[in-house]
Amino acid sequence: MNKKKLIGAIVEKLRADLALYHKAAGAARAEATHEQSKAENKYDTRGLEASYLARGQSRQAAEIAQAITHFEKLAVREFGAGDAVDTGAVVTLQAGKETSTYFIGPRAGGTEVMHDNEEVLVITPESPLGSQLVGRKAGEKCELDLGGRKQQFKVMNVC
C-alpha cells in the first residue's frame, strides 16, 4: 500500500470537510446576525442558537485545519515484519471472514477514505480501538473490547 498516497487521500478528504464547515459556519453566522433573527420576545432564541451553531462549526473547522497540518507533517514510515503498531501504521484486522483496514493517525479519527479500492478508517492511538492496537504485532490474536462487546481479532498485517 502506498502510504504517501493514502495520507494524500486523507488530507484531500479533510480539506473537503474543512470547506464544508467553513461554508456552514458562514451561513450560520449570517443567520445569527440577520435582521430577522432579532429576538421578538424573551423566548425567541433563533439568533442565539444560530450563533452557537456558528461557533461550534468554526471550532470544528479549526480542529480539521489542525488535523491537516499534522497529516502534512507526518513522516511516512514503513513498518517491517515484527514491528509493533504505532502512529503511521496501516493495520489490517481479521474477525472471522471479515477484514478491516485502519490507519493509525495523529488526528481526525473517524475519517474514512477509499484507497486502492479498499475502505480505510483513520483511528488515533487515543481511541478505544487504537489504544488496544498500539504495541501489537502482525500475527497476534487478540480480544478487543469494542464498547463493552469483546471480539476476537487477528492482526493480519502492519505496514
Secondary structure, 3 states (H helix, E strand, C coil): CCHHHHHHHHHHHHHHHHHHHHHHHHHHHHHHHCHHHCCCCCCCCHHHHHHHHHHHHHHHHHHHHHHHHHHHHCCCCCCCCCCECCCCCEEEEEECCEEEEEEECCCCCCCEEEECCEEEEEECCCCHHHHHHCCCECCCEEEEEECCEEEEEEEEEEC
